[in-house]
Amino acid sequence: MHRIDTVTVQDSPMEIFMYEPEGEGPHPGIVLAQHIPVGHTGVENDTFTLKTAERYAENGYAVAVPFIFHWWPKEAGIEIKREEFRDDWTTLDLRTAFDHLASQPNVDGTRIGIVGHCWGGRVAWLGACHNPDYKACAIFYGGRVKLPMGPGTPPAIELAGNIKCPVAGYFGNEDGNPSPEDVDDYDAALTAAGVPHDFHRYDGAGHGFQSFGNEANFRPEVSEDAWTKVLQFLGKNLR
């Protein structure tokens, strides 16, 4: 079960889908960054992200899923949102979602991580770069980290030195965005910045290997292995 809270970011209403685990808190928390293909029309349409949030809640985490595409009408096309996407706006969205999650009475605001898949993987990296209060960051096949998005913003990879928490990454070796070479660059940037990180790379898997709704991309065994590893990672850093 979840509820929808509405907050305001620079006079723009933003929905946050909130999931609570069973039992008494305070619980650790996760800001879950949604992926773009379906989610740009509303979190309610993003079955993968909703099911992912439910699974984290079942494992004892309070989860906040902010609708980071609230700056545009829901009916606006994905091409517009992809082209006009701005890191400065997204940083505000993530900070607002973090503060909202941390303020909940059953959440321990000192134990919050950020997780994202696909477009959300890049968003998770971005969030960790701009918020030193995160205690863990998990990135699933996030592309475009090497690209700037928005006026006057640097490529997200150049901000690696701002990350203050451990990072875990999950990537398919058959992916083109990020490619294995891109992942090598992510690794090098985090290493140069002294950020503790652990990357897991899977043969026989490409982009979206956890996306159960995409028969062509979904790799069940790889997905479950990544689930096991990310829960271990989050448990180590948030429990």
C-alpha positions as CSV (number, residue, x, y, z in Angstrom):
1,M,0.0,0.0,0.0
2,H,1.1,3.5,-0.6
3,R,-0.2,7.0,-0.4
4,I,0.5,10.1,-2.6
5,D,1.8,13.2,-0.9
6,T,2.0,16.5,-2.8
7,V,4.7,19.0,-2.1
8,T,5.8,22.2,-3.9
9,V,9.1,22.8,-5.7
10,Q,9.4,26.4,-6.9
11,D,5.7,26.8,-7.1
12,S,5.3,23.6,-9.1
13,P,3.3,20.8,-7.4
14,M,5.2,17.5,-7.2
15,E,3.7,14.1,-6.3
16,I,5.6,11.8,-4.0
17,F,4.5,8.2,-3.8
18,M,5.2,7.1,-0.2
19,Y,5.6,3.4,0.9
20,E,5.9,2.4,4.5
21,P,7.2,-1.0,5.8
22,E,5.4,-3.0,8.4
23,G,6.4,-2.7,12.1
24,E,7.5,0.1,14.3
25,G,10.1,2.5,13.2
26,P,12.1,4.5,12.8
27,H,13.0,2.8,9.5
28,P,15.8,3.5,7.1
29,G,14.6,5.2,3.9
30,I,15.2,5.2,0.2
31,V,14.5,7.9,-2.4
32,L,13.7,5.9,-5.5
33,A,14.3,7.7,-8.8
34,Q,12.0,6.5,-11.6
35,H,13.0,5.6,-15.1
36,I,11.7,7.7,-18.0
37,P,10.1,5.5,-20.7
38,V,6.7,5.1,-19.0
39,G,7.2,7.1,-15.8
40,H,7.3,10.4,-17.5
41,T,3.5,10.4,-17.7
42,G,3.1,9.8,-14.0
43,V,4.5,7.5,-11.3
44,E,1.1,5.8,-11.3
45,N,1.8,4.5,-14.8
46,D,5.2,3.2,-14.0
47,T,4.5,-0.4,-12.9
48,F,8.2,-1.3,-12.7
49,T,9.0,1.5,-10.3
50,L,5.9,0.9,-8.2
51,K,6.7,-2.8,-7.8
52,T,10.3,-2.0,-7.0
53,A,9.2,0.4,-4.3
54,E,6.9,-2.3,-2.9
55,R,9.8,-4.7,-2.7
56,Y,12.0,-2.3,-0.9
57,A,9.2,-1.6,1.6
58,E,8.8,-5.4,2.1
59,N,12.4,-5.5,3.1
60,G,12.0,-2.8,5.8
61,Y,12.6,0.5,4.0
62,A,10.4,3.5,3.8
63,V,10.4,4.6,0.2
64,A,9.7,8.0,-1.5
65,V,9.2,8.1,-5.3
66,P,9.2,11.7,-6.5
67,F,7.6,12.5,-9.8
68,I,10.6,14.4,-11.2
69,F,8.8,15.2,-14.5
70,H,6.3,17.5,-12.9
71,W,7.8,20.5,-14.6
72,W,6.0,19.5,-17.8
73,P,2.3,18.5,-18.4
74,K,1.9,14.8,-18.0
75,E,0.6,14.5,-21.5
76,A,3.8,16.2,-23.0
77,G,5.9,13.8,-25.1
78,I,8.9,12.0,-23.8
79,E,11.1,13.7,-26.4
80,I,10.3,17.1,-24.9
81,K,11.1,16.0,-21.4
82,R,14.3,14.3,-22.4
83,E,15.5,17.3,-24.4
84,E,14.5,19.9,-21.7
85,F,15.5,17.9,-18.7
86,R,17.5,20.0,-16.2
87,D,19.8,18.9,-13.5
88,D,19.3,22.0,-11.4
89,W,15.5,21.3,-11.3
90,T,16.1,17.7,-10.6
91,T,18.5,18.5,-7.7
92,L,15.7,20.6,-6.1
93,D,13.2,17.7,-6.6
94,L,15.5,15.2,-4.9
95,R,16.3,17.5,-2.0
96,T,12.6,18.1,-1.5
97,A,11.9,14.4,-1.6
98,F,14.7,13.6,0.8
99,D,13.5,16.2,3.3
100,H,9.9,15.0,3.0
101,L,11.0,11.4,3.6
102,A,13.3,12.3,6.5
103,S,10.5,14.3,8.2
104,Q,8.2,11.3,8.5
105,P,7.8,10.2,12.1
106,N,8.6,6.5,11.3
107,V,11.8,7.3,9.3
108,D,15.3,7.7,10.6
109,G,16.5,10.7,8.6
110,T,20.1,9.8,9.3
111,R,19.8,6.5,7.3
112,I,18.6,7.4,3.9
113,G,19.9,6.2,0.5
114,I,19.1,6.9,-3.1
115,V,18.5,4.2,-5.8
116,G,17.6,4.5,-9.5
117,H,17.2,2.5,-12.7
118,C,17.9,3.6,-16.3
119,W,17.3,7.4,-16.4
120,G,16.8,7.2,-12.6
121,G,20.3,5.6,-12.3
122,R,21.8,8.9,-13.6
123,V,19.4,10.8,-11.3
124,A,20.6,8.7,-8.3
125,W,24.2,9.6,-9.2
126,L,23.2,13.3,-9.5
127,G,21.4,13.2,-6.1
128,A,24.4,11.8,-4.3
129,C,26.6,14.5,-5.8
130,H,24.4,17.3,-4.4
131,N,23.3,15.9,-1.0
132,P,26.0,14.8,1.4
133,D,23.3,13.4,3.8
134,Y,22.8,10.2,1.7
135,K,24.4,7.2,3.2
136,A,24.3,5.0,0.1
137,C,23.7,5.3,-3.6
138,A,22.8,2.4,-5.9
139,I,22.8,2.8,-9.7
140,F,21.2,0.4,-12.1
141,Y,22.4,0.8,-15.7
142,G,22.3,4.6,-15.5
143,G,23.4,6.2,-18.8
144,R,24.2,9.8,-19.7
145,V,26.3,10.4,-16.6
146,K,29.0,11.8,-18.8
147,L,26.6,14.3,-20.4
148,P,25.5,17.7,-19.1
149,M,21.8,18.2,-18.9
150,G,20.4,21.7,-18.6
151,P,21.9,25.2,-19.1
152,G,25.1,25.9,-17.3
153,T,25.3,22.5,-15.6
154,P,28.5,20.3,-15.8
155,P,28.4,16.6,-16.8
156,A,27.3,14.7,-13.8
157,I,30.5,12.6,-13.9
158,E,32.6,15.7,-13.1
159,L,30.8,16.0,-9.8
160,A,31.9,12.6,-8.5
161,G,34.2,14.3,-5.9
162,N,31.1,15.6,-4.2
163,I,29.7,12.2,-3.4
164,K,30.1,11.4,0.3
165,C,28.5,7.9,0.5
166,P,29.4,4.5,-0.9
167,V,28.2,3.7,-4.4
168,A,27.1,0.4,-5.9
169,G,26.5,-0.1,-9.6
170,Y,24.8,-2.8,-11.6
171,F,25.5,-3.0,-15.3
172,G,24.9,-5.3,-18.3
173,N,27.9,-5.9,-20.4
174,E,25.7,-5.9,-23.6
175,D,24.4,-2.4,-22.8
176,G,25.1,0.5,-25.1
177,N,24.1,3.3,-22.7
178,P,26.0,3.0,-20.5
179,S,28.4,1.0,-22.5
180,P,31.1,-1.1,-20.7
181,E,33.5,1.8,-21.6
182,D,31.2,4.3,-20.0
183,V,31.1,2.1,-16.9
184,D,34.9,2.1,-16.9
185,D,34.8,5.9,-16.9
186,Y,32.4,5.9,-14.0
187,D,34.7,3.6,-12.1
188,A,37.7,5.8,-12.8
189,A,35.9,9.0,-11.8
190,L,34.9,7.5,-8.4
191,T,38.3,6.0,-7.9
192,A,40.0,9.3,-8.5
193,A,37.6,11.0,-6.1
194,G,38.2,8.4,-3.4
195,V,34.6,7.3,-3.3
196,P,34.1,3.7,-2.1
197,H,32.3,1.8,-4.8
198,D,31.5,-1.7,-5.9
199,F,30.4,-2.3,-9.5
200,H,28.8,-5.6,-10.7
201,R,28.8,-6.3,-14.4
202,Y,26.8,-9.0,-15.9
203,D,27.5,-11.0,-19.1
204,G,24.5,-11.9,-21.2
205,A,22.6,-8.8,-20.0
206,G,21.9,-5.5,-21.5
207,H,20.0,-2.4,-20.6
208,G,17.0,-2.8,-18.3
209,F,17.8,-6.3,-17.2
210,Q,15.5,-5.9,-14.2
211,S,12.6,-4.6,-16.2
212,F,10.2,-7.6,-15.9
213,G,7.7,-5.9,-18.2
214,N,10.2,-6.0,-21.1
215,E,10.5,-9.6,-22.3
216,A,13.4,-8.7,-24.6
217,N,15.5,-7.1,-21.9
218,F,14.5,-8.9,-18.7
219,R,17.0,-11.4,-17.4
220,P,15.4,-13.1,-14.3
221,E,18.5,-14.7,-12.9
222,V,20.7,-11.6,-13.3
223,S,17.9,-9.5,-11.8
224,E,17.6,-11.6,-8.7
225,D,21.4,-11.6,-8.3
226,A,21.4,-7.9,-8.4
227,W,18.5,-7.7,-6.0
228,T,20.4,-9.9,-3.5
229,K,23.5,-7.7,-3.9
230,V,21.7,-4.4,-3.6
231,L,19.8,-5.4,-0.5
232,Q,23.1,-6.5,1.1
233,F,24.7,-3.2,0.1
234,L,21.8,-1.1,1.5
235,G,21.6,-3.3,4.6
236,K,25.3,-2.7,5.3
237,N,25.1,1.1,4.9
238,L,21.5,1.9,6.1
239,R,20.8,-0.7,8.8
